[in-house]
Amino acid sequence: MKQIVGVADMKVSNKTEESIVTYSLGSCIGLVIYDPVVKVGGILHYMLPESSIDTEKAAARPYMFADSGIPRLFKTAYALGAVKQRMMIYVAGGAEILDQGGFFNIGKRNYMALKKLFFKNNVIIHKQDVGGNTNRTVRLEIATGEIYVKTSGAKEVKICHPFDCL
């Protein structure tokens, strides 16, 4: 069964028959986490770096922002038995699709918000595919922890298996 993560959304699962996928990551970031021991994984698809730009919207849609969505992704995985030290972390997106001149730099700002939060919390990214000016689709298989990425105009490719990433 396929769980679809929309924009400003998150899904976490421990059901080995499921896969989680998010489509069309442009300047948004797709954050994939997976604990291979308990087979718990999830994807967050966030749009903006900081919830302080619109606290009312952040309260209603916390997955829209890096600083409110990322902690919720990890806490939801922990509730299903995941442990931070075992987690495989993959990051995709952060492109400059509509802003190729770099005026707003939303993709870069989204990525820097994640890096800042990870640095504070001693979290390491194992693999990533960020930047550029192309859309990406990311899929996580809960049973195996395999992560697949499809870039605009290309075929889907397996990026990593948990034991390749750790």
C-alpha positions in Angstrom: 0.0 0.0 0.0 1.3 3.5 -0.9 1.1 6.4 1.6 1.3 9.7 -0.3 2.8 12.7 1.4 1.4 16.0 0.0 3.0 19.4 0.2 3.2 20.6 3.9 2.5 17.0 5.0 4.1 14.1 6.8 3.7 10.3 7.0 5.4 7.8 9.3 4.9 4.1 9.3 6.0 0.8 10.7 3.9 -1.3 8.4 6.2 -3.4 6.2 3.7 -3.6 3.4 3.7 0.1 2.9 5.7 2.6 0.9 5.7 6.3 1.5 6.2 8.7 -1.5 6.2 12.4 -2.0 6.0 14.1 -5.4 7.4 17.2 -7.1 10.0 18.4 -4.6 11.1 21.7 -6.1 12.3 24.3 -3.5 10.5 22.2 -0.9 12.6 19.7 1.1 11.7 16.0 1.4 13.2 14.7 4.6 13.3 10.8 4.8 14.1 9.1 8.1 14.4 5.3 8.6 15.4 3.0 11.5 16.4 -0.3 10.0 16.1 -2.2 13.4 12.4 -1.5 14.0 11.6 -0.8 10.4 10.1 2.6 11.1 10.3 5.3 8.5 8.8 8.5 7.4 8.8 11.5 5.0 8.2 15.1 5.7 7.6 17.5 2.7 8.0 21.0 4.0 7.8 24.3 2.1 9.3 27.0 4.2 12.2 27.4 6.7 10.7 29.2 9.6 7.2 29.2 11.2 7.8 32.6 12.7 6.8 34.2 9.3 3.1 33.1 10.0 2.5 31.7 13.4 -1.2 31.2 12.8 -0.5 29.2 9.7 2.2 27.2 11.5 -0.3 26.3 14.3 -2.7 25.0 11.7 -0.2 23.4 9.3 3.0 22.6 11.3 4.4 20.4 8.5 4.7 23.4 6.2 7.8 24.7 8.0 11.2 23.1 8.8 11.4 24.3 12.4 7.9 22.9 13.4 7.7 19.9 11.0 11.1 18.3 11.5 10.8 17.8 15.3 7.3 16.3 14.8 8.7 13.8 12.2 11.3 12.5 14.6 8.9 12.4 17.6 6.4 10.4 15.6 9.0 7.9 14.6 10.3 7.7 18.2 6.7 6.9 19.3 6.9 3.8 17.0 10.2 2.7 18.5 12.8 4.4 16.3 16.0 5.5 17.9 17.9 8.6 16.7 21.3 7.0 16.7 20.1 4.2 14.3 18.3 6.4 11.9 19.3 6.7 8.3 18.7 10.3 7.0 18.1 11.3 3.4 17.4 14.8 2.1 16.1 15.8 -1.3 14.8 19.0 -2.9 15.9 22.5 -2.2 16.0 23.4 -5.9 15.5 26.8 -7.4 12.7 26.0 -9.8 10.8 29.3 -10.1 13.7 31.4 -8.8 16.6 30.4 -11.0 18.1 33.9 -10.6 18.4 33.2 -6.9 16.4 36.3 -5.7 14.5 34.5 -3.0 16.7 31.4 -2.5 13.8 29.5 -0.9 15.4 26.1 -1.7 18.7 27.1 -0.1 17.0 28.7 2.9 14.9 25.5 3.4 18.1 23.4 3.3 20.0 25.7 5.7 17.1 25.6 8.2 17.4 21.8 8.2 21.2 21.9 8.6 21.0 24.3 11.5 18.4 22.2 13.3 20.4 19.0 12.7 23.6 20.6 13.9 21.9 21.7 17.2 20.6 18.2 17.7 23.6 16.2 16.5 21.9 14.6 13.5 23.9 13.5 10.5 22.6 13.4 6.9 23.7 10.1 5.3 22.9 11.0 1.7 21.3 13.9 -0.1 20.3 15.2 -3.5 19.7 18.9 -3.0 19.9 22.1 -5.1 19.9 22.5 -8.8 16.8 23.4 -10.8 14.9 20.1 -11.2 11.9 18.5 -9.4 12.4 15.2 -7.5 10.0 12.5 -6.3 11.1 10.4 -3.4 9.9 7.0 -2.3 10.7 5.0 0.9 10.0 1.2 1.2 9.2 0.5 4.9 10.1 -3.3 4.6 13.6 -2.7 3.3 14.5 1.0 4.0 15.3 1.4 0.3 15.0 4.9 -1.0 14.2 5.7 -4.6 14.4 9.1 -6.4 13.0 10.1 -9.7 14.2 13.4 -11.2 12.3 15.2 -13.9 13.1 13.6 -17.3 14.9 10.6 -15.8 14.0 7.1 -14.6 13.5 6.3 -10.9 16.8 5.1 -9.3 17.6 3.4 -6.0 19.6 5.9 -3.9 20.4 3.7 -1.0 19.6 0.8 1.2 19.9 1.3 5.0 23.2 -0.5 5.3 24.7 1.4 2.3 23.7 4.7 3.9 24.8 4.1 7.5 
